[in-house]
Amino acid sequence: MTHSIVTFISDLGTKDGSVGVVRSVVRSLAHSVVFEDLTHKITPFNITEASLCLARAVPYLQPGVVLAIVDPADSRPVIVEVGGGQSYLVGPDNGVLASAVALVGGATAAYEIKADAFVESNSSVSKARDVFAHAVARLCNGEEITDFATSIDTASLVPGLMNVAEKDEDGRISSQVLWIDTFGNIHLNVEPDQLPAGVDFACQIGELARPLKLVDSLKEVDKGDVVLMSNSHGLMKICARSASASEKLGIVEDSGIIVMPAELAGVELAKANGGEVHVELKL
């Protein structure tokens, strides 16, 4: 089966031309390929960030080939088949593909790319340009995969690791910041059904707690108010109307945040100073 769509995600950036070179190599070998660039601004070497980005996008991607080049240096290059060959995910076996593969039903086959099928030695080799680009082009051309890759056990693929939000018996949820988007919204690994209904909430950051109103829409609050609401991926996020919640709270990715009913933190929801209320915990 031939493929005409290649969705490309990487940490290569757009400054030095590496992305353009990879695209050109693929197009020189598979002339009908159309690239869809997901992003090339993944934080360098941040496999978790790339894995989450790809997982969020994969339900909406067109069938074809996904090329994910993030921190490939020390990992074997692999091809993961999904949907019985409807699509393939190509990238380093370092966990970057795992979450996306799981979301589309799991791997139906997997292969390790033979670097020597494309290059004679490992000296001066760019995995992106000289290995992944050639493998993607040959996939798109419908060539037999075993001509340039070796079949491997799908169970041997490196899994994706993501912390699960834990809820204690009192209702405190120990969560992790999965990502912070362009607008400063803080996306958590908390699912809506983990939150009790009909109560007010607070978030604990370090030794401080802050009131956190649960809303369905930012239209319900004033400019600058920091609130808790669901995102478009079935998880919860902390956000502020027309402002950056991450800047207001001093939060960075991978931070730990405890979300709890407000009464556990000894705080009550209130408005003051445009929502900039920080209340010391009653221990």
N, C-alpha and C positions, 0 to 999 in steps of 0.2 A: 504494500500500500504506500502510495506517495503522500506527502504532506506539504501544504503550501504556507501554513501559518507557523511562525516561530515566535513565541513569547519569551522575551529576554529580560532577566533581572540579574543585577550584579552589584558588586562594591567597587567597580572599576572607575567610577566617576566619569565626568565628561570633559576633563581638562586636557588629558594627554593624548587623546585619539584612540585609546585601546578599544573602546566600544565600536568605533567606526571601522577599525581594522577587522575585528571579529565578524562584523556584519558583512564586510566586503569579501572576506574569505568564503563565508557561507554562500553568498550570492554568486561568486565566481564559479562555484561548483554546482549550485542548485539555483538556476537562473530565475525560476518562477516564485521563489520564496518571498513572502511578505513578512516583515518584522513588526511585532507589536512590543514596544518597550514598556515594561511595567515600571521599572525605576532602575537607575544606576547610581543612586545616592544612598545606598545602604551604608551605614557606618562601617568603615573598613574592618574586616575580620569578624563582624558581628553576625554570627550564624543564626542566633535566636531571632534577631530583628528580621533577617531575611526570610527565615522559615515562617514567621508570623505573617509577614507581608504577603508571601506567596499563598499561604493557607487562606488568608482573607479573600484573595483574588480568584483562587482556582475555581470556585463554583461558577464564575462568570466568564471564564476564558473559553475561547473557541478551541475545538479539537485540533490537535496538531502536535507540535513539539515545544516543550518548555525547556529553556536553557537557563540554568541558574549557576552563575559563577561567583561564588563568595568563599574566600579563604581556601582555595583549592590546593595549595602547595603540598601538604603532607597527606592528602587523602586520595584513595584510589578513584579514578574517574569511572562513573557508572551510568548506565541507561536503565531506567525503570519503566517497564511497560504497565499501563493501566487500561482497563476496559477491553482486555483481550487484543490490544494493538490499536485501539482507537486513538490513543495518545501516548506520548513518551515524555518522560522527564529526564533531563540530562544534566549532570553536575557532579560535584565531588561527593563522596560518600561520608559526609561529616554531620548528617542530620538535617541539612538545609532542605531536603526534599521530603522528609518523613511526614510532616503534618499534612502537607498538600496531598500526598499519596493516600494517607489514611482517609482524608475527607472525600476522596473520589472512589472509595471502595477497596483500597489496598492494591498492592502490586500483583499483577498476574504473571509477571516474569521479570528477571533482572539480569544484567550483563555487566561485566567489567570491560571497559574499553581497552583494546590493545594499543598502547602508545606507539609501538614499533610498526603498526600498520600504516602510520602516517609519517613518522620521523625515524631516521636511522640511529640516532643517539640521543641521550638526554642533555647533551651540552647545548646551551643557548636555546632551550626549548621553552616556549610560552604555552602553558597548558590551555589557556583560553584560545589563543590563535592557532596553535599547531595540533592540538588534540581535540578539544571540545568542538571547535568550529568545523573541523573535518568530519567528525562523527555525526554532528547535526546535519550537515549537508548530505551525507550518505543516507541517513535516515529519511530525509525529505525526498531523496531520489528513489526511495523504495528498495534500496539494496538489501541483500541478505545480511542481517545483523551479525550472524556468526562469522562473517567474513572479516569483521574488524572488532569483534567483541566476543568474550567468553561467557557462557551462561554461568550464573552463580545462584546460590540459594537465596530466595527473597528474605528468609529469616536472618541472613547474615548482614543485611543492611543496617547501618547505624540508625537507631531510633531517634525521634525527636523528643527532647526532654522539656517539660513545662510543669512548673509548680502548680499544684492544685490548692485552691483556697480552702482552708480548714476552718470549720465552725465549731466552737466549744459549746458546752452545755448551757452556758448563759446567753449565747447568741452573738458572741464576738467572732467576727470573721477575719482571719489573718490572710490578707490578700497581697498580691504582687502587682506592681505596675508593669503591664505587658508592653505598652508602647505609649508614647506621647505624640499626638499628631501635630500637624502644622499650626493648628489654632491653639495649641496648649491644652487640649482635652486629655485627661488622664484615664486611659483605658485599663481596667482591672480584670483579673481572672476570676471574677465573681459573676455567677449566673443569677438572673432575676429571682428564680424560685428559692434561692438561698436566703432571701430577705423576708422577714415576717411582714405581714400586711398590717396596715393601720397604725403604724408607729412612726415616730420621728427618729432620725439617725444622727450619728456623729462619726467623724473619722479621727483616729488617733495617729499622729505622726510624731514619732519620738515620744517626748513626755507631755505633749500638748494635745488637746482634743478640740475639735471645731464642730459647731452645728452644721448639719448637712441635710437640707430639705430634699425629699424625694419628689421629683416632678416628672410629668410626661412630656413637657415641652418647655423650652426656655422662654416662651411667651408668658409663662406664668410668673416670672420673677423679674426683678429690676436689673438694670445694667450693672455688671460687676458682681452680682450675687453668685456665690459658688454653691453648686447643687449636685445631686446624685440623680442619674437617669440612665436608661438603657441606651446602648449604641445600636448601630445597624448590623451588628454581627452576633447578636444574642448574648451580649455580656453587659456589664455595668461600667459606667464611666463617671468621673467627676469632672464637671465643666463649669464654666462661668459665662454668663451672657455678655457678649461683646468684649471678652477679656480672656487672658490666658490663666487657666486654673493652675497650671504647673508653676508659673511665675508667682502667683499669689501665695501658693502653699510651699514654694521652694522644693518641688518634687522633681526627681529625675527618673529615667527609666530604670527598672529593676528595684526601685525602692519598695519597702514594705509598708503597707498601710493597714490599720485595723479599722474595719467598719463595724459599727455596733448600734443597737438601739440607744438613743440619746440618754435615757435614764441611767444606763450603765456607766456613762462617762460623767455623770453629774452635771450635765448641761441641758439647757432648754433652747429650742430654736428661737432666735431673735434676730432682728435687723439692727445693725449699728455700723456706722462708718462704711456704708455701702457693702456690708457683708463681711468686712474684715474683722471678724470676731475670733479671737484666740483665747480660750479659757483653759486654765490649768486643771489637770485632772484631779479629782478628789480620790486619793488613794486610801 
